[in-house]
Amino acid sequence: MITKMTHVSLYVLDQNSAYDFYTNKLGFKVITDVPMGKDRWLTVSPPEQPGFEITLTPITTHMFSKEAAETMKDLITKGTFGVGLFTCSNIFATYEELKAKGVEFTKAPKKEFYGTEAIFKDDSGNWFSLAKLD
């Protein structure tokens, strides 16, 4: 029986830029940052969620065909993928803090039937829901 998920991969356009975004703008902790062949194994975690790691995975031609890699990069850049939901205790304060750090929001906090939600993009174009759930 499956008991939990410990890692999830997030495709990014540039690992160095993603490292900066997730650590300096979102405040995530680096869990692992080691060379791995032509790339590196880079994982981050929200500071209050130990045991769960987001692998910041570059799109490379040794992982995918050249055509598939270009298609994936194009789709990510266009903001095609909504890849997750992050929660916080004070969405208005978190929204203002992240905006001040340069995080791009496509939706300001708004009351929805499930709680208050904002939408932001990472530096690659992946978008996330930020919510204070009721």
N, C-alpha and C positions, 0 to 999 in steps of 0.2 A: 504494500500500500504506500502511495506517495504521502509524505508527511509535511513537506514544505518546499518552497523554491528558494534557492540561495543566490543564484546569479541570473541575470538577464542581459542579453547583448543589445546594445544600441549602436547602430551604424552612424558614424560621424565622417565628415569630409576631411578633417585634419585633427589628429590626436593631440598635438601641442595646443591648438586653439581650444579644443574640447576640454583639455586638462585645465586651462586657464578659466574657461567659462564655468565648469562644474565646481571648481575649488574656490575661485576668487569671487564669482558672482553669486552662485547658489550656496556656497559655504559647505560643500560636501567634503568628506575626508577621503584622501587617497588610501586605499587598502593595499593594492599591489601595483607596482610599476617596475616591470622587469623586461629585459630584451627577450624576444621570442622569434627566432628566425629573422626574417626581414622586417618584422614589426616589433611591437612590444605588447605585453599583456598589461593593460591598464584598467584597473577597477576603482570605482568610487562608491561612496555610500552616504546617504543622508546621516548626519551626525547622531540622530536619535534612533537609528534603525540598524544596530549591529546585526551581523549575520546575513545581511542582504547586500549584494554587490551588483553594480551596474558596470558591465564591461563596455568600455568605449572602444568600439571596433572600427578600424579604418576599412574602407572599401578598396580592396587591392585586386590586381589582375592575377595574383597567384592564388587567390581565394575564389575568384569569379572570372568568367570569360571577360574579355575586354568590352564586348558589347553589353553584357549584363552589368558590369561595373559602371559603365557610362550611363546606362539607363537608371540604375539605382542612385547615382550621384545627382542626376537630373531630377528625379522624383523627390529626393530629400531636399534639394535646393528650392524646389517649388512649394515646399511645405505640405507634401502629400500625406505624411505620416503623423498621426496623433498617437503617441506611443505610451502614454501613461498618465496617471493621476497622482499628484503630490498633495498632501494635506498639511495644514498648518493650524495653529491655535488662534491666530489673529490675522485674518486674510488682508485686512486693510493696511495694517502695519507692514506685513510681509510684501504686499504689492508695492507700497511706497519705497521700501528698502531696496527691493530688486530693481524697480524703475530707476532709482538713484544710481544704481551700479551699472546701468546701461542695458538691462534685460528688456527685450522687445515684447510688449504685450499686444495681442490682437483683440483682447476683450478685457475691459476693466472689470473689477469685481461687481457681480450682479447676483441678486437673490434669485435662486432657482428652486424648484420643488424639493430638491434633495439637499440644499444648502446654498452657500454663497460661493460662486466660482469666477475665476479669471482664467484667461488663456495666454500662455507665453510661448515663445520659440527659443530653442537653443541656438548656438552659433552656426550650426549646420543647416537649420531649417526645420528640424523635428519640433512638433508642438506638443505641449503638455497642458493639462488642466491643473490649476492650483485651486484647492477648495478648502473651505471650512464646512465640514459636513454637519448637518443638524442631527 
